[in-house]
Amino acid sequence: MSAPYRLKTAGLTINVRQEGNGAPLLFLGGSNFDLSISSAVFDSRLPEHFSVAAADPRGLGATEAPDGDWSMADYARDALDLLDALAWDRVDILG
Protein backbone atom coordinates (compact mmCIF):
# COMPACT_ATOMS: atom_id res chain seq x y z
CA MET A 1 0.00 0.00 0.00
CA SER A 2 1.35 3.40 -0.92
CA ALA A 3 1.13 6.35 1.42
CA PRO A 4 -0.57 9.60 0.47
CA TYR A 5 1.70 12.50 -0.40
CA ARG A 6 1.22 16.21 -0.96
CA LEU A 7 1.50 17.48 -4.53
CA LYS A 8 1.69 21.15 -5.49
CA THR A 9 -0.58 21.94 -8.41
CA ALA A 10 -1.26 25.20 -10.24
CA GLY A 11 -4.10 25.97 -7.83
CA LEU A 12 -3.27 24.46 -4.44
CA THR A 13 -1.42 21.68 -2.65
CA ILE A 14 -3.41 18.45 -2.88
CA ASN A 15 -3.06 15.30 -0.79
CA VAL A 16 -2.99 12.41 -3.26
CA ARG A 17 -2.47 8.65 -3.22
CA GLN A 18 -1.45 6.54 -6.22
CA GLU A 19 -1.27 2.80 -6.65
CA GLY A 20 -0.96 0.36 -9.49
CA ASN A 21 0.36 0.25 -13.00
CA GLY A 22 -1.41 0.66 -16.26
CA ALA A 23 -3.71 3.19 -17.81
CA PRO A 24 -4.43 6.20 -15.56
CA LEU A 25 -7.65 6.13 -13.54
CA LEU A 26 -8.73 9.10 -11.41
CA PHE A 27 -11.08 8.24 -8.55
CA LEU A 28 -13.32 11.11 -7.43
CA GLY A 29 -14.71 10.10 -4.06
CA GLY A 30 -17.02 13.08 -3.60
CA SER A 31 -17.07 16.14 -1.38
CA ASN A 32 -17.13 14.15 1.88
CA PHE A 33 -14.30 11.75 0.93
CA ASP A 34 -10.75 11.99 2.16
CA LEU A 35 -7.85 9.58 2.08
CA SER A 36 -8.05 8.89 5.83
CA ILE A 37 -11.19 6.88 5.03
CA SER A 38 -10.45 3.38 3.79
CA SER A 39 -11.10 3.58 0.08
CA ALA A 40 -12.63 0.58 -1.64
CA VAL A 41 -10.96 1.65 -4.89
CA PHE A 42 -7.52 0.80 -3.46
CA ASP A 43 -8.79 -2.41 -1.84
CA SER A 44 -10.26 -3.56 -5.14
CA ARG A 45 -8.53 -5.20 -8.09
CA LEU A 46 -8.42 -1.90 -10.01
CA PRO A 47 -4.76 -1.15 -9.09
CA GLU A 48 -3.85 -4.49 -10.71
CA HIS A 49 -4.98 -3.06 -14.06
CA PHE A 50 -4.77 0.73 -13.71
CA SER A 51 -2.59 3.40 -12.19
CA VAL A 52 -5.20 4.69 -9.73
CA ALA A 53 -5.03 8.16 -8.16
CA ALA A 54 -7.38 9.59 -5.54
CA ALA A 55 -7.11 12.85 -3.64
CA ASP A 56 -8.59 14.73 -0.72
CA PRO A 57 -10.91 17.44 -2.05
CA ARG A 58 -10.09 21.03 -1.15
CA GLY A 59 -10.68 21.71 2.53
CA LEU A 60 -10.68 18.04 3.56
CA GLY A 61 -7.91 15.81 4.87
CA ALA A 62 -4.46 17.19 4.10
CA THR A 63 -5.44 19.25 1.02
CA GLU A 64 -5.33 23.01 1.36
CA ALA A 65 -8.48 24.96 2.24
CA PRO A 66 -8.39 28.26 0.32
CA ASP A 67 -10.34 31.21 1.67
CA GLY A 68 -13.73 32.06 0.22
CA ASP A 69 -16.70 30.14 -1.05
CA TRP A 70 -16.06 27.20 -3.36
CA SER A 71 -18.08 26.10 -6.33
CA MET A 72 -18.27 22.90 -8.37
CA ALA A 73 -16.15 24.73 -10.94
CA ASP A 74 -13.39 25.00 -8.29
CA TYR A 75 -13.52 21.24 -7.64
CA ALA A 76 -13.41 20.57 -11.39
CA ARG A 77 -10.40 22.91 -11.77
CA ASP A 78 -8.68 21.10 -8.88
CA ALA A 79 -9.13 17.77 -10.68
CA LEU A 80 -7.73 19.21 -13.93
CA ASP A 81 -4.80 20.76 -12.07
CA LEU A 82 -4.13 17.41 -10.40
CA LEU A 83 -4.11 15.65 -13.78
CA ASP A 84 -1.65 18.25 -15.10
CA ALA A 85 0.62 17.80 -12.04
CA LEU A 86 0.53 14.02 -12.54
CA ALA A 87 1.30 14.57 -16.27
CA TRP A 88 -1.78 12.52 -17.22
CA ASP A 89 -3.19 13.81 -20.49
CA ARG A 90 -5.73 11.00 -21.01
CA VAL A 91 -7.52 9.42 -18.09
CA ASP A 92 -10.53 7.34 -17.16
CA ILE A 93 -12.59 8.71 -14.28
CA LEU A 94 -14.50 6.76 -11.64
CA GLY A 95 -16.70 8.57 -9.17
Secondary structure, DSSP 8 states (H G I E B T S, - for coil): ----EEEE-SS-EEEEEEE-SSEEEEE---TT--TTS--HHHHSSGGGTEEEEEE--TTSTTS---SS---HHHHHHHHHHHHHHHT-SS-EEE-
